[in-house]
């Protein structure tokens, strides 16, 4: 029996658990299921119930809940030894202040929450750093804590999004044509280009494929940077044109991601349903 908590995917039994924690009826259904399908935005309580009481659960959110937020993701990148910008995690505002003497401007400051470029700032001066400390103090008073201080990587105002849906991996560039804006997101006016620099796209997709094998992630959007200022170094791999191949740097994992770059919600759900059914066929 296939049990679906996903509002779009139809299983043998279907339950909507949006906006609430699961109850005893949900638990009873999970225990009788051969496989459980969960929505992207499922609560940790629902995921843990499904994971603890059914062998087959899609998507695999083990990493999402074991390594929560941007701070958790950096720890995951460190433990899996994947390339990423040098980063210092700051669980509390006091930890941020301790970094003052060793800061080198510019750097990137990220709060532990938010997506599509929200709560990400390019800090270019001590004055901007003091402003961000005030923001951090205000957030901490409401119970929101955690941030990252990350080295600034020159990136020509473009980032690569690599999306994993089951066994399908897709990628596209997000390019910010307004050079006055630091944020490269579609919400901030970036454009989509799925064709440019196919070699870098292929390299990033290979990195994601390997990373997903290690972590079990099978539904997420990964963000990558490629530095635009690295000088040629001895021993670096070159492509067929003789140009140095740049290393894709893991930035973030988005477990709930936008769909415009995939062709819209209808196309996304087509891919999702196809991949779920393929996954079920392997059980």
C-alpha positions in Angstrom: 0.0 0.0 0.0 1.3 3.4 -1.0 0.4 6.1 1.5 0.7 9.7 0.2 0.7 12.8 2.3 1.5 14.8 -0.8 -1.5 16.9 -2.1 -0.5 16.3 -5.8 0.6 12.7 -5.8 -2.2 10.1 -5.6 -1.4 6.9 -3.6 -3.5 4.0 -2.5 -4.4 6.0 0.6 -4.1 9.8 0.8 -3.9 12.0 3.8 -3.5 15.8 4.1 -1.4 16.8 7.1 -0.7 20.4 6.1 -0.6 22.9 9.0 -0.7 20.3 11.8 1.4 17.7 13.5 0.6 14.0 12.7 -1.8 12.2 15.0 -2.4 8.6 16.0 -4.5 8.0 12.9 -1.6 9.1 10.7 0.7 6.8 12.6 -1.6 3.8 12.1 -1.7 4.5 8.4 2.1 4.8 8.2 2.6 1.5 10.0 0.5 -0.3 7.4 2.1 1.3 4.4 4.8 -0.2 2.1 5.9 3.2 1.1 5.2 6.8 2.2 5.2 9.9 0.0 5.7 13.2 1.8 5.3 16.8 0.7 8.3 19.1 0.3 7.3 21.2 3.2 6.5 18.5 5.7 7.2 19.1 9.3 10.0 17.2 11.1 7.4 15.5 13.3 5.7 13.9 10.2 9.1 13.0 8.6 10.3 11.3 11.8 7.1 9.4 12.2 7.3 8.1 8.6 11.0 7.3 8.8 10.7 5.5 12.1 7.7 3.4 11.1 8.2 2.7 7.4 11.2 1.4 5.5 10.5 3.3 2.3 10.0 7.1 2.5 10.2 9.7 -0.3 11.8 12.2 -0.2 14.9 11.4 1.9 15.1 14.4 4.3 17.6 12.8 6.7 20.2 15.5 6.0 17.6 18.3 6.1 16.7 17.6 9.7 20.1 16.4 10.9 21.8 19.5 9.5 19.2 22.2 9.8 19.6 25.7 8.4 22.5 27.3 6.8 24.7 26.6 9.8 23.9 22.9 9.6 24.5 22.8 5.9 28.0 24.2 6.3 28.7 21.5 8.9 27.5 18.9 6.3 29.7 20.4 3.6 32.7 20.2 6.0 31.9 16.6 7.1 31.5 15.4 3.5 34.6 17.4 2.4 33.1 19.2 -0.6 34.5 22.5 -1.9 32.7 25.5 -0.4 33.7 29.1 0.5 35.6 29.5 3.8 32.9 30.0 6.4 32.7 30.6 10.2 29.5 29.6 11.9 28.2 31.9 14.7 25.4 30.3 16.8 25.0 33.5 18.9 25.5 37.3 18.3 28.4 37.2 20.8 30.1 34.7 18.5 29.9 37.3 15.7 31.5 40.0 17.8 34.4 37.7 18.6 35.3 37.6 14.9 35.8 41.4 14.6 39.5 41.4 14.9 40.1 38.8 12.2 37.6 40.1 9.6 38.7 41.0 6.1 36.4 43.1 4.0 34.4 42.5 1.9 32.7 39.3 3.3 29.3 37.8 3.1 27.0 37.6 6.1 24.1 35.2 6.2 21.4 34.6 8.8 20.6 31.0 9.4 17.2 31.2 7.8 15.6 32.5 4.6 15.8 31.6 0.9 16.1 33.2 -2.5 18.7 35.6 -1.2 16.8 36.7 1.9 18.9 37.6 4.8 22.2 37.5 2.8 24.4 40.6 2.9 27.6 41.8 1.3 29.5 43.6 4.1 32.1 46.0 2.8 33.0 48.2 5.8 33.0 48.3 9.6 29.9 50.5 9.5 27.9 47.9 7.6 29.2 45.3 10.0 27.9 47.3 13.0 24.5 47.6 11.2 24.3 43.8 10.7 25.2 43.3 14.4 22.2 45.5 15.3 20.0 43.3 13.1 21.4 40.2 14.7 20.7 41.6 18.2 17.1 42.4 17.2 16.6 38.9 15.8 18.1 37.2 18.9 15.6 39.0 21.1 12.8 37.2 19.2 14.6 33.9 19.6 16.0 33.7 16.1 19.7 32.9 16.3 22.5 31.6 14.1 24.5 33.2 11.3 27.5 32.7 9.0 30.5 34.8 8.1 31.7 33.7 4.7 34.5 34.7 2.4 33.5 36.8 -0.6 34.0 35.0 -3.9 34.0 37.1 -7.1 31.4 35.5 -9.2 30.4 37.8 -12.1 26.9 38.2 -10.7 25.7 34.6 -11.6 25.1 31.4 -9.6 24.2 28.0 -10.8 21.2 26.1 -9.5 21.3 22.3 -9.7 18.0 20.6 -9.0 17.7 17.0 -8.0 14.3 15.3 -8.4 14.7 11.6 -7.8 17.2 10.4 -10.4 16.8 13.5 -12.6 19.4 16.3 -12.3 18.8 19.6 -14.0 20.7 22.9 -13.9 20.5 26.5 -15.0 22.3 29.8 -14.4 20.7 32.7 -12.6 22.3 35.9 -13.8 21.8 39.3 -12.2 22.2 41.9 -14.9 21.8 44.8 -12.4 25.4 45.1 -11.2 24.3 47.3 -8.3 22.5 44.3 -6.7 24.5 41.7 -4.8 21.6 39.1 -4.6 21.4 36.7 -7.5 17.8 35.4 -7.3 14.8 35.4 -9.6 12.9 37.3 -6.9 15.5 40.1 -7.3 15.3 40.2 -11.0 17.9 37.7 -12.1 17.3 36.0 -15.5 17.5 32.3 -16.3 20.1 30.8 -18.8 20.2 27.1 -19.1 22.6 27.0 -22.0 25.7 29.0 -21.0 28.9 27.3 -20.0 27.8 23.7 -20.3 31.2 22.4 -19.0 30.7 24.1 -15.7 27.1 22.9 -15.5 28.2 19.3 -16.1 31.0 19.6 -13.5 28.5 20.9 -10.8 25.9 18.2 -11.7 28.6 15.5 -11.3 29.5 17.0 -7.9 25.8 16.9 -6.8 25.4 13.4 -8.0 28.3 12.2 -5.9 27.1 14.3 -2.9 23.6 12.8 -3.1 25.1 9.3 -3.1 26.8 10.1 0.1 23.9 11.9 1.8 20.8 10.2 0.3 19.3 13.5 -0.8 16.8 13.0 -3.6 14.8 16.2 -3.7 16.6 19.6 -3.4 18.0 22.6 -5.2 21.7 23.2 -4.8 23.4 26.6 -5.3 26.9 26.9 -6.7 29.5 29.6 -7.2 32.3 29.6 -9.7 35.0 32.1 -8.9 35.8 34.5 -11.6 39.1 35.7 -10.3 41.2 32.6 -9.6 44.6 32.9 -11.3 45.9 29.8 -13.2 47.6 27.4 -10.9 50.0 24.6 -11.6 48.4 21.2 -11.8 44.9 22.4 -12.3 42.8 20.5 -14.9 42.2 22.2 -18.2 39.3 21.7 -20.6 39.7 21.1 -24.4 40.2 24.8 -25.1 43.1 25.0 -22.7 41.2 27.1 -20.2 41.5 26.2 -16.5 38.4 24.4 -15.3 37.0 26.2 -12.2 35.9 24.2 -9.2 32.2 24.4 -8.3 31.7 25.7 -4.8 28.7 24.4 -2.8 26.8 27.4 -1.4 23.4 26.2 -0.1 20.9 23.4 -0.2 17.2 24.4 -0.8 14.8 21.7 0.1 11.9 23.9 -1.0 12.9 25.7 -4.2 11.4 27.8 -6.9 10.2 26.2 -10.1 10.5 28.9 -12.8 13.9 27.6 -13.9 12.3 24.2 -14.4 9.5 25.4 -16.6 6.9 26.2 -13.9 5.0 24.2 -11.3 3.2 22.0 -13.9 6.5 20.8 -15.3 7.9 20.3 -11.8 5.0 18.2 -10.8 5.3 16.1 -14.0 8.9 15.4 -13.1 8.1 14.7 -9.5 5.3 12.3 -10.2 7.5 10.5 -12.8 10.4 10.2 -10.4 8.2 9.0 -7.5 6.7 6.3 -9.6 10.2 5.2 -10.8 11.3 5.1 -7.2 8.3 3.0 -6.2 9.1 0.5 -9.1 12.5 -0.1 -7.5 11.1 -1.2 -4.1 
